[in-house]
């Protein structure tokens, strides 16, 4: 029938491509941030801090905090 759902076929295809990459579907969804070196930690936290400073500067400029 042309209107049959092929959801199972799609799921199997995605599982195969994930397995080919070496990741299970569960591990791929975890979103774990791995900061092993000092430089990667410094860049990550500098970006977080910079974003907060930028938001505060824009808020002061727009007159929300000032």
Secondary structure, DSSP 8 states (H G I E B T S, - for coil): -TT---HHHHHHHHHHHHHHHT--HHHHTS------SHHHHHHHHHHHHHHHHHHHHHHHHHTS--
